[in-house]
Structure formats: C-alpha cells, structure tokens
Amino acid sequence: MALTRKEIDDRYKKKHPDRRKRIMKNNNLKNNYGITLEQYNVLVIKQNNKCAICGSDNRGKDLFVDHNHITGKIRGLLCSTCNFAIGLLKDDPILCDTVAAYLRKEREV
C-alpha cells in the first residue's frame, strides 16, 4: 500500500528535524522580511548575538527581526522582551520618550 502525503511528510520530519526547521525559518524570514537565513545569521554575528536595545542574548533563543512596519526596513534584532515592549508602545518614538521621562521622574523623587 502506498504512503499518503501526510505519512511521507511525517517520516521526513522525524528523519530530518534540523533541516526542516532551517527550511521553515528561511521561508519565514523571506516571506515576512525579505531576507534569507544566511542574511539573518550575518545580522546575528554583527550584533554579537545580542539584542540591539538591551544587550541580552534572549536566553539562547533566536532574536526577533525588528522592522519598520511602514517601510519594511529592518532596524535590527531584538530579544523577546524588547520586541514585545516596542510593539506595545506601537513603535512610536514619542510614546517611548514619554515613558522614559515618566520613569526618570519617578527616580528623582
């Protein structure tokens, strides 16, 4: 009896888990940011595998690609915390400045 496409895929996934992860990561980077896995790895090396904002290594996990949502231009790689934070602040530098001023004011008291 012939194998179904799903059975073939499941066997491949089990036999080549690392290769499949690389292919999926590469496809995700191409589709979402227009870069290859090799280009992503160059960015990782340029940033010494550290977040562009806080310098964290993201606890050994992949760094997130941060990009301008209007232009699509990549700004750098961020840890999950910084990526989440600027997302909550709507990528708005004025709002970020307001938050920073608020935090500084609290320290002065």
N, C-alpha and C positions, 0 to 999 in steps of 0.2 A: 504494500500500500504506500502511495506517495505521501510525503510530508506536506502539511499545509504551510502557507507563507508564514503564519504566526509561529509554527513549530520551528521552522528554519531560522526565523529571527531570534526566537528564544534560545536556541542552541548557539547561535553566533554570539549573543550577549554573554552567555555563560563562558564561552571559549575565549572571547576577546574583550573582557570588560574595560581594560585601559584604552584600547584602540577606539572602542565605541564612544567612550567619554571624551576623548580628544576630538573625534569627528563631530560630536554633538556640540562641544564647546566652540569649535571652529565655525560651525554653521550658525550658532547663536551670535557670535561676535560679528560675522559677516552680515547677517540679517538685521541686527539691531544697531551696529555701529560702523559698518563698512570696513572693518579691519579683519585680518586673519589672526589665527592663534600665534603665528610667528611674530606679527607686529605687536600683539598684546604682550608677548614674552619680552620683547625689546623694551616696552614701557615698564614692565616689572623690573628689569635689570637697571634701567635709568633711574628708577625710584628706589633702588636697593631693596625691593620687595617690602616697601613701607608705604603707608597711607600718605598722600600728598598734604593732608591737613594736620594730622596729629602725630604722624611718625610710627604708628602702630603697625605690627606685622599681621594684623587681623587674625591672631591666634592660629597661624598656619593655614588659614583658608584663603581661597582666591580673593584678590582685591576686586572691587567693583569698578567698572568703567563709568566715570563721571563725564557727562557731556552736556553741552548747551542744548536744551530742548527746542530752541528756535532754529539755530544754525546747524545743529547736529555735530558741531566741532567738539572733539574730545578735549577735556580740560586736564584729565589725569586719572589716576587710580586711587580709590578710597577704601578704607575699611568699612565694614557694615554699619558701624555706629555713625561715622561722619556722613556716609552716603544717606542714611536714614534721616539724620539731622537736617541736612540741607534740603532734602526732599520735603520735610515737614515745614521748613522755612520757605518753601516754594521757590527755591533757587533765587531768592530776592536779596541782593546785597544790602539794600536799605533796611530791610527787616532784620538781617543779620547784624548790621551796625546797631540797630535799636536794641536788640537782645544783648549785644556786647556792652553797650552803655548801661543797660539795666543791671547787668551782672557786676560791672565795675562800681556802680553807685552803691550797691549793696555791700561791697567790700570796704568802702570808705567809711561806713557807719560804725 
